[in-house]
Amino acid sequence: MPIIEVEELSREFQVMEPAGRFRRRKKTVHAVRGIDFSVEPGEAVGYIGANGAGKSTTIKMLTGVLVPSSGRVSVCGFNPVPQRKALARKIGVVFGQRSQLWWDLPLQDSYPILGAMHRMPEADWKPRFQELAEQMDLGEFLTTPVRQLSLGQRMRGEVAAALLHRPDLIILDEPTIGLDMISKEKLRQFLDAERRENGTTLLLTTHDMSDIQRLCQRVLVVDDGAIAYDGPLTGLADVAGAVRTMVVDLTAPVHSADLLSLPDGAVHQGIEAEGIRHSVSFDPSKLSAATVLAAISSTAEVADLSLHEPDIEHLVRELYGSARR
Amino acid sequence: MANSRAIRSGAGRDPHAPVTNLVLLKLLISARLRSQLAYRGSFLSDVAGQILLGLTEFVELYAIVHNVSSFGGMTFAQTLLVFGLASVAFALGDLLLGETDSMSETIRSGKLEVLLVRPLPVLLQLATSDFQLRRVGRLIFALAALAAALLFADITWDPAKLLLALITPLAGAAIFCALFLGAGAMQFWILDGRQFANAFTYGGRYVASMPGAALFFPIQVFFTFVIPATLVAYAPSLVILGLDGPAGIPAWTGWLGLPAAVVLSGLMLLLWRAAIKKYTGAGG
């Protein structure tokens, strides 16, 4: 049985819009229009889309914060809004921008309270907490008040809080936003291990392509309230033509693109800084970054390089464009 | 070990014991207490500020009674009884549900969504969330005023009056809780409704703490039978002191505090439920 089942789900909002000097007119905004999808237990699904595409609205309807205008939602076998409290025991939710921890208390003080809220006896929540604290490396800042934690530390604390009651499903809304590379990587490793070991279903929204690459086998792309793509990430790249870009700085200037040897499939994109900086794009499914670098190094000495992942917003735009055609 | 303190906080209990409502409530309240004490200086100055505020109100009342010798047909000690009862009731209500005062803030910051995805009623979480405890200063002052009034007001006690004197602060607290709840619920519809809502809560306290006879007749009726502010302290004081009430607030209304509290709480709880439903219906 699917853990999330969504059929013909729609949500519209009434907003007031000025019409003339004093009058206001009601206007209906369709945030989500008739989406269908289902998620099986243990799956890891990335839910992506531009700002205002309907991601948060969908998440609110899945967690019981918002009633759908029409259609059917079932999460863990519950109808989210009427059975909100029963559902809350089965799911964990992390809102990247909001805290569910006790702001003025040391981090460790939030967990006994959350455990009690989920009616877990001490013998139940404490071993789980110790396990989470160890895996997420919370040890060194457990006694620090939450308000003094860095964003990365707090986010690890938030995720541990959402997982304390061993939910079947964890929903994360922008969990890596604002985190540095190391914190992001730690969080991803942990979430991946959690899913593998405990079979926790993962649904996350993100703007970060590497979150999806590292964590999700499946991607749902929402655009203008409708599902524009549902399938594996590799398929998304095929559909949208995702390319990586390598930018290399050479020790000596090379003034023509022809003088730089490139493997087949790599395209020279431009020269900057009087021949020092070159950018080269390539399809990551056909060429590895190492191959491209080796080819360039054979003709010129590389002083520095950086890699740019395909931009998720760009992908979605491409995809939506191609879906419309 | 760094984390030994929190782990030990549950020591002495059977670790396998099921989590009862009482255990949960204790945890929530102790978390609130500790949050307050995290800013010790600010907490103490808040308590002092609240005592000072209560004192100012008292001085205002004293100034009136001192100059007109009787205020709404009451002597100073009798006025003090009204003031004391009203202040205790308000302080208790504020302590419990004062947080709903800033409901629009909670909604706007998205904190409400965090409360909604937990397996507990939102109201219980609000009542045990952060910042009302500093208002304990107001309660201390109110209790002192009430004690003084009971000493000086020359009351001939009988069992009925004693019962009424015990019920009144609690019923009054329930009335203010209901008013705070209504004020919080209102802010789901009027996002900038905090000032409007304050008219009922703080306005209600102002009316409750003065002799009702000093009010204009229609206002007497409004604050007795529509918003039961005079039932919090003035009407029961009439019974306790053995006085007759003004036309709009007959003395028998002194016994209406508890029924009014029950009815008003019921209505406001319904309004609160409608408000939460409205939120889940319309979104942030």
Boltz contact constraints between the chains, C-beta under 6 A:
constraints:
  - contact:
      token1: [A, 63]
      token2: [B, 117]
      max_distance: 6.0
  - contact:
      token1: [A, 65]
      token2: [B, 113]
      max_distance: 6.0
  - contact:
      token1: [A, 65]
      token2: [B, 116]
      max_distance: 6.0
  - contact:
      token1: [A, 66]
      token2: [B, 280]
      max_distance: 6.0
  - contact:
      token1: [A, 66]
      token2: [B, 283]
      max_distance: 6.0
  - contact:
      token1: [A, 67]
      token2: [B, 280]
      max_distance: 6.0
  - contact:
      token1: [A, 67]
      token2: [B, 281]
      max_distance: 6.0
  - contact:
      token1: [A, 81]
      token2: [B, 280]
      max_distance: 6.0
  - contact:
      token1: [A, 85]
      token2: [B, 119]
      max_distance: 6.0
  - contact:
      token1: [A, 88]
      token2: [B, 117]
      max_distance: 6.0
  - contact:
      token1: [A, 88]
      token2: [B, 118]
      max_distance: 6.0
  - contact:
      token1: [A, 88]
      token2: [B, 119]
      max_distance: 6.0
  - contact:
      token1: [A, 89]
      token2: [B, 119]
      max_distance: 6.0
  - contact:
      token1: [A, 93]
      token2: [B, 117]
      max_distance: 6.0
  - contact:
      token1: [A, 98]
      token2: [B, 110]
      max_distance: 6.0
  - contact:
      token1: [A, 98]
      token2: [B, 114]
      max_distance: 6.0
  - contact:
      token1: [A, 100]
      token2: [B, 114]
      max_distance: 6.0
  - contact:
      token1: [A, 102]
      token2: [B, 31]
      max_distance: 6.0
  - contact:
      token1: [A, 104]
      token2: [B, 35]
      max_distance: 6.0
  - contact:
      token1: [A, 104]
      token2: [B, 38]
      max_distance: 6.0
  - contact:
      token1: [A, 105]
      token2: [B, 34]
      max_distance: 6.0
  - contact:
      token1: [A, 105]
      token2: [B, 35]
      max_distance: 6.0
  - contact:
      token1: [A, 108]
      token2: [B, 3]
      max_distance: 6.0
  - contact:
      token1: [A, 108]
      token2: [B, 6]
      max_distance: 6.0
  - contact:
      token1: [A, 109]
      token2: [B, 6]
      max_distance: 6.0
  - contact:
      token1: [A, 113]
      token2: [B, 27]
      max_distance: 6.0
  - contact:
      token1: [A, 113]
      token2: [B, 31]
      max_distance: 6.0
  - contact:
      token1: [A, 116]
      token2: [B, 19]
      max_distance: 6.0
  - contact:
      token1: [A, 116]
      token2: [B, 24]
      max_distance: 6.0
  - contact:
      token1: [A, 116]
      token2: [B, 27]
      max_distance: 6.0
  - contact:
      token1: [A, 117]
      token2: [B, 118]
      max_distance: 6.0
  - contact:
      token1: [A, 117]
      token2: [B, 120]
      max_distance: 6.0
  - contact:
      token1: [A, 119]
      token2: [B, 19]
      max_distance: 6.0
  - contact:
      token1: [A, 121]
      token2: [B, 16]
      max_distance: 6.0
  - contact:
      token1: [A, 121]
      token2: [B, 17]
      max_distance: 6.0
  - contact:
      token1: [A, 121]
      token2: [B, 18]
      max_distance: 6.0
  - contact:
      token1: [A, 122]
      token2: [B, 10]
      max_distance: 6.0
  - contact:
      token1: [A, 122]
      token2: [B, 15]
      max_distance: 6.0
  - contact:
      token1: [A, 123]
      token2: [B, 15]
      max_distance: 6.0
  - contact:
      token1: [A, 123]
      token2: [B, 16]
      max_distance: 6.0
  - contact:
      token1: [A, 142]
      token2: [B, 2]
      max_distance: 6.0
  - contact:
      token1: [A, 142]
      token2: [B, 3]
      max_distance: 6.0
  - contact:
      token1: [A, 143]
      token2: [B, 2]
      max_distance: 6.0
